[in-house]
Amino acid sequence: MIRIRYLLTVAAVLSAVSALPPAAAAKDGQRVDRSFTASPHESPRIAPIPVDALTVEAGMLAVTIDGAAQSLQTLTVTPPGPGPFPLAVISHGSPRDAAKRGGIRLRGYLPIAEDFARRGYKAIVFARRGYAGSTGDYAERAEDCTADGYARAGHVAASDYLAVIAAASADPAVDRNTVVAVGQSAGGFAVSALAGTAPRGLIAAISFAGGRGSTKDFTNCDAEGLTGAFDLFGRDATVPVLWLYSTADRYVWPDLVHRNFEAYSANGAPVRLEMVGPLWYAADGHELLDLGGRALWRPRIDAFLEAVGAPTWSADPGDAAVRRIAAPAGLSKKWHGRWLRYLGSAGHKAFALGPKSRFGWASRHESRGAAVAAALDDCQAKGDTCRVVSVDGATVD
């Protein structure tokens, strides 16, 4: 009987959403607030901290999840000084190919972590159970693509966030009363679930391209089930969430974003939706969180933090844009899109070029040397002798 009532509720939500006029759909540059009221408290401000003053450390964090001890791989960015620092916890998406879960590189999330650390936060990027070097079995599998299945997967991922927040908050250098959660794709889906659990200290959440269940471009295992899960999350959500999406997202496309937003906000969940246009560095807007998207997401995060009264910097440091250098001579024009993808990617990176426009590239590495070696391997696997033409976005003579 409960299941029947739930299905009728989801059907009503979806019917109401589908009845909205096309003009109601979020477009490029549009901001939509629902049950979102600006905080009466002014955001604490600091001068932007220089990048070279930050400490970046790779490590493992001991946590307890569902009563079991786990060790989660982390990349922590800390401002100078003794603290206590507000806390930002950041996590990743879930690859379509299950075999790639272990290959997630946390360096890809360094731009957003650095931005929070430059605002005075201790920023912890972490790999959830079953990903990268973290212990534990992959636990986010939805038994089916229904709303219940999706919601379970979201809450399981949210439990990893809860564990990281609890472990990090035990550090006297952390302000346990000021926490912001950030997630990309399946991680963004998880922070929308987390907003309903309202752990101590969580004052805001930010979802980049939040969703799950993509099977191929513009296809979901069950789009209505995903929307139903957002409806479930929104019933309990009290923490304000910023949703950031690109109009060119192939995993969570604009029409689906709109339906999810209407379902999530239907019962008063405080949420702000920001839509941005296509990305200059990637055909798929799902890559919004990468370095190349910083000029798009930084000002929107600034405005959101200010609206919720969260700590932020006194002024944008003005270095969001990524230098766009011309593609190397010898690279066929049809591959210039790969060059742009390289420029927009994060972490240590390199691009190698061989005869007849053969190329290889690598990003998200922990060192320049590792990036160079990986780019050469990628290029020379095609059978050519290659040379490195760019490292970390700069031309190599």
VENPE-V658797 format. One record per helix or strand. SS is the DSSP state (H for helix, E for strand). FROM is the first residue (numbers start at 1). TO is the last residue. If there is no record, write none. Layout:
BEGIN
SS	FROM	TO
SS	FROM	TO
END
This chain:
BEGIN
H	2	18
H	22	24
E	31	34
E	45	46
H	51	53
E	55	65
E	68	78
E	85	91
H	98	103
H	106	118
E	122	126
H	147	169
E	174	184
H	186	194
E	202	208
E	214	216
E	219	220
H	223	236
E	241	246
H	254	265
E	271	276
H	285	287
H	291	308
E	312	313
H	333	344
E	348	354
H	355	357
E	359	365
H	368	380
E	386	391
E	394	395
END
